[in-house]
Amino acid sequence: MVSAFDTVLMQKALDVAWAYQVLTFPNPAVGAVVSNEQGDILGIGAHQKAGMPHAEVLALKAAYETLTEDRRIRTIEDASELHAFLKEHHNSLFHNLTLHVTLEPCHHFGRTPPCSGLIDALGIKRVVIGSFDESNTAKGGGAFLQKKGVNVSFGALKEKCDLLLMPFTCKEKKRPFVFFKLAVSSNGVATGGIITSLDSRKMVHNLRNCCDLLVIGGNTVRTDRPILDARLCNGKAPNILIYSKQKSFDVTIPLFDVPHRSVMIEETLDKINDYSMVMIEGGQSMLNALSHKVEWYLIFESPHAKEGESIILPRGLQKIFSQKVGEDTMSWYYKHGE
């Protein structure tokens, strides 16, 4: 049974997870909250990067420190070490606690141990789950916990949790997850050089590091002469698809000179289907050309105005999440297919 308070806590789990959307790929973005019987939040966690501890483990780590003031756990970052520490030192502290998690706890040994086993070992009383895990490798955590006597409730804010899970769902179905990234001034201008802060540009480079393809329009390449790499995070530059009818480009443009990268010039977007995580960058012409094909938009908005013509965004965008990135605001939008 899912209560109104369950939805409040699940929303907190969603909010912390959205901050790491795409950055966890090929793993899903997941958030978790640990609370006591009085409804007090004891720990919040979000999966941050593939191979690092899952959201449930980080929330339990925070809850353990809240309950015990044992600072030893603070320095443990390895997932397996955290599992082992919590199993050894929990002292039945978790028996009356509830865990809210946006995705069904994993039930397999991968790069990290299964969260289902840790939850069982700690004796957590109740687990509230947003989305079912439909993957062939990790599904079944909820059913396992039910068999172990845990009170498991499914479906809290399921539609919202399913939206968060979209990149992972696409991967499981062998379809690309595609999103359009824009940087705009406070008055909506998206042209004329650098717009957002260094913090936002670092975030974009982290996103590029997690993408295997970046799509950009030919006019933008000729005008801006970009490099489109991930140097601000020492990351890997994605391959480039230049969407252009004209195939002739100045090969001294920096993006052509990035090592270990493939650059394609195409009149269609068919090659997108060969990739898993695809970011589109561009201006008004690209927005207009792709507005009927793209559902997800990531917009970085500067607090500063800029001279120029305001960009016209596609109609029907629904804001899903916003957070501050330095002085800027980063927002995810979703547009239902037409």
N, C-alpha and C positions, 0 to 999 in steps of 0.2 A: 504494500500500500504506500503510495507516494503522497506526502502531505504538502501543504503550501510552504512550510518551512524548508522542506526538501528542495523545492524549486529555488528558494533563496540561496541555499548553500551551493546548489548545482550551478547557478549563475555565477557565483564567485569562482568556482572551478573553471567555468568557461572563460571568464575574463582573464584569468592568469594564463590559461592555455593559449588564447589568441595572440598573446604577445610573442609567441614562438612559432606562429604559423609559418610553414614552409621551411623554417630553420631546422626542424627536426627530420626533414625528409631524408631517406625513404621511410622513416618511422612516422607514425601519426603524432600530431600535436594533441596532448592530453593534459588535463588539469585535475587536481584532487584536493579535497578538504577533509580534515579530521576534526570531529567535534565531540563534545561530551553530552551527557544526558540532559544537561541544562541548556544545551544549544550553543555553548561557548566554543568558538573556533580555537583549536589548539595548534593547528598546523596547516599550511597551504603549500602546495608544490605543483610544478609544471615540468613536464619533460622538456629538455632544452636542446638536446643534440643526440643523434643516433649513437648508441654505445654508452651513453651516460645513464645515470639512474632514472627510472621511470617516475612519473608524477606521484604515484601512490607512495613510493619509497621516500621521496623527498618530503612529502606531507607528513609521513610517519616519523621521519628524522626530526622535523621541526616540532612535532607533537611530543616526541620523547624528550627533547631538550626543554620544552615548556614544562613538562610534568616533573622532570628530575633535576633540572639545572646542571646536568652532567655535560660539561663542555667538551668532553673527549670526542663526542660524535660530530662536532662541528667541523673538524679537520678531515673527516672521512669523505672522500668524493667518489671512490670506486664503488660501483653497484654491488658487486659480490661481497666486498668488505662491509658495506652498510647492511646487507641482508644478514650476514653472520653476526655483526655487532648487535643488531636489534633482537635477533633470536636468542642471543646469549644473555642480554641484559634487560629484557623487557619486564621481568618480575611481575607479570600479570597486570601491568598498568593499562593495557588496552582492552580488557575484557568488557567494559561497559561503554566503549566508544563506537562511533559511527564513521564510516568512510564514504564520502561522496566522490565519485570519479566519472569523468565524461565518457570513458570507454571501458568496456568490460575488462577486468584485469587479465593480463596475459597468462597463458597456461602452458608455457613451453620454455625450455632452456635455449636461449639464443645467445646474443652478446651479453645478456644479463640473465640472472636466474628468474624463475616465474614469480610474478607478484602474487598469484593465487596461493602459492605455497607459503609465502611470508605472511599473508593475511591470516591464513589458517593457523600458522605457528604462533602468531601473536594473540590469537583468541579474540579477534575483533567481533563485536556483537552483531553489527549490522553493516551491510554494504548497499549503497544506492548507486545504480548504474544508469548512465544516459544512453549510450549507443551499444548495441550488440557488436561484438567482434566477429565479423564474418570471414576473416582470413583463415586459410587452411592450416596455417602453422600455429597460431596462438589462441584460437577460439576455445571456448569451453570453461573459462575461469569461473563464470557465474554458476554454472551447473555444478562444478566441482565444489564450490563453497557451500551451495545449498545442501549437497550430500554430506558435508562436514558439519551441518547444523547451524550454519550462519544464516541470519535473516537477510535475504537478498531481495531487493526491490528493483525492478527494471523500468526504464522508460521515463525517468525524470528529465524534462526538457529534451525529449528525444530528437525532435526536429532540429533544435538548435545544435545539439551535440552531433547530429548527422552532418550538418553544414560544416562544422569544424573539422569533421573527419573526411571531407570531400577529397583532398589530395591523396590520402591513403586509399580511399575507396576507388578512385580512378586508377591508382597503381595496381590494386588487386584485380581490376577488370581490364588491365593492360591498355588503358586509355591515358592520354596526356592530361595533366592538370595545367590549365592555361590561365594566366592572369595578366592584366594590363597595369603597368606601373606608370604613375604620373607624378611630377613635381609641379606644384602651382604656388603662386604668390597668394597673399590674402585677398586680392581682388581678381583671382582666377587666371592670371597670366602664366603661360607655360613655356614661353620662349625667351630668348635673349640671354643665354648663358646660365651661369650657376644661380639657382633660386633658393635652395634649402641649405641648412647648416651642415657642418662637417659631420655631426652626429647622424643626421639622416643619410648622408652619402656613405658613411660607414655601414649603416644598416642595409642600404641597397647593395653594397659590395658583399655583405654577408649573405644576402638573398641570392645574388648571382652565383656565389660559391656553391649554393645548394641546387642551382638549376643546371640542366644539361644543355639547354638551348635558350638563346636570347634572340628575339625577332625585332627587327627595326626597319623603318622605312628608308628607301633609297634617298629621298630628299634630305632627311635628317643626317644621314651619313655624309652626304656631299657638303651640307651647310656647316654642321658642327664638327666634323672630322674627329669623332670620338675614338677612344681606345676600348671602352666597354669591358674592362677586366675586373678583377676582384683584389687589386693591390692593397686597398686600405685595410683588408683583413688577412693579407698574405694567403688568399684563397686561390682556387682554380678558376680560370676564366672559362665561361661556357662557350660552346660553339655558337656561331652567328648565322642567322638566316636573314639576308637583306631582301626585303619584299619590294621588288622593283621590276618594271617592264624593261627599263634600260639596263643593260648588262655591263656597261662601261663605267669603271670607277678608277679614281686615282689610287694606285696601289701604295702610295706613300701615306695614305690615311692610316693612323696608328692601329686601328683594329685589325688590319691585315698582317701586322707584324708581331702578333702575340704567339709565343711558342705553344705547341701541343693543342692547337685550336684548328677547327675546320670552319671555313667561311663559305657559305653558299649564297648564290644570288638567284632568286627564283621569282617567277610571276605568280605562283600559287603558294598556298600554305600547306600543301600536301605532306611535306617532309616533317611537319610538326608531329605527325602520327608515329614517327620513328623514335620519339623522345618521351620522357616521363614527366619532367617538370619544366614548363616553358613560361618565360617571362617576356612580355611584349613591352617595348619602350617606344615612345613616339609622341607626336603632337596631334593636331586636329585632323589632318588628313588620314592618319592611321586609325584614330578613333572612329571616324566616319566610315572607313572601309571595313572595319571589323566589328562594328557595334552589334550586328546581328549574330556574331559568332562567339563573342566573349561574354562570360557570365560574371567573372570576378575582376574587381578593380581595386588596386592598392594606391591610395593617394597620400602623398606627403605635402602638407600645406604649411607654408611659411607664414609667420605673423606679420611679415613686411609686404607692403604694396610694391608694385612694379609697373613701369610703363609698358603698354602694349595692349593687344586685343585679348579679351577674356576667352578662355576655352569653353566650348559648349559640350557638356558631358552627356552621355546617353540618357534617355529618359528611363524612369522606373528603377533607379538605383536605390537599394535599401542598405542603410548603414548597419553593419553587423558589430563593429568594434572600433574603438578609438583609443589611442594612448599617446602620451607625449614622448617625443624623441628629441632630446635637447630642447630647443625653443620651438620646434615644429610640432605638428600634430599628424600622426600616421593613422589612417583609417582604412578598414576593409569594407568594401561594398559588394553586394550581390545583386545581380539582375536576372530574374527568371527568364528562361528562354521564351522567345516569341513564336 
